[in-house]
Amino acid sequence: MSGNERVSRLLKELMQRPGNDKCADCGMPDPSWGSCSLGVFICVQCSGVHRNIPLSGMKVKSLSLSRWEDQEVEFMAENGNELMKQRYEATVPVYYYRPTHKDCQVLREQWIRAKYERKEFTADKMKWTYEEGIRDGMLMKRGRDNGQFFSRRFVLSESDGTLKYYTKFDAKEPKAVIKVDSINAAFQPEKIGNPNGLQITYLKDYSTRNIFLYHENGKEIVDWFNSIRAMQLNRLKVAFPVASDMELMPKLTRNFLKEGYMEKTGPRHTEGFKKRWFTLDHRRLMYFKDPLDAFAKGEAFLGHRDQGYNAKPGLPAGTHCNGAWQHGITIVTPERSFLFTCETETEQKDWLKHFNDVINIQMSPQEYSMEAQFRRKY
């Protein structure tokens, strides 16, 4: 057996150890790279971030294409993903968002830099900027009407339980006051057109309001994101003192279940089908004329199947489908039916899966209250 074959065999054996079969940073199965300086197995996407960390000795290699020295293989064997996780993730706060391979680049990059470059979560690091109780800074915000981004001052305050923004740095009165408890924050780089794009969604008079932000510095925007999560968790612990962290975590910021275009018709089903952008945020299905609209044109609430909610393929008999898309979906609610069409059968099946997944989940007391508010409004 040649030296290269022996090294390749040893690396494959190491990857069979617990933890080494997934990327140490994002959880991607079957990592194809390794960090010779940290002793962890990582995926190709995360390897690019490691390569750009400005620390002496940082070195990554392909597990199959690079030449490995014996001492490098020995170093990987002495360390590995599980051991390095204990060292570099020893004190990760429960609210800190741990990205997966499905998350955007800025989240994954700042997670990696926080661990290895800034060493934020080692055993001797117990104080984080996310827990300072206030964050004050300038973010680029998209204008509601003209679509341009302008620099705005944002202030996140735990004592007030609010996120405020001002049109000018020295303005005395905020343009908006948003309750932290009502905020959802989700990274939307493709939709916003910026790699650091963050969407803030909140309820205003029982209607969903969107604001779109970014900061040129990736660390800054991710710090804002995790500061919101830290503040939300602290407030939830006060409101629900006997609840565990695991019970409270789903109440923090969340990614939307699905977004995309469908066509829809009006409540009488006699209007033409029009193309709209849809966002499924758990039980709220919102539709917009444009993905970057500030307000939804309408919403549908998806309750539990036992309450008369249902989602099925196709449209009712006799429906005149004059749109460009022919793959129909009917959502039945106690008040009315919603009719949609999708561009492809694959999209139809994917939307239906998400709709039925939600409809099959038992409703919480808070969701029954949300349903009642929705019925009063619509």
Buried (B, 14 or more C-beta within 10 A) or exposed (E): EEEEEEBBEBBEEBBEBEBBEBBBBBBBEEBBBBBBBBBBBBBEBBBBBBEEBEEEEBBBBEBEEBEBEEEBBEBBBEBBBEEBBEBBBEBBBEBBBEBBBEBBBBBBBBBBBBBBBEEBBBEEEEEBEBBEEEBEBBBBBBEBEEEEBEEBBBBBBBEEBBBBBBBEEEEEEBEBEBBBBBBBBBBBBEBBEBBBBBBBBBBEEEEBBBBBBBBEEBBBBBBBBBBBBBBBBBBBBEEEEEEEEEEBBEBBBBBBBBBBBBBBBEEEBEEEBBBBBBBBBBBBBBBBEEBBBBBBBBBBBBBBBEEEBBBEBEBEEEBEBEBEBBBBBBBBBEEEEBBBBBBEEEBBBBBBEBBBEBBEBEBEEEBEEBBEEBEEEB
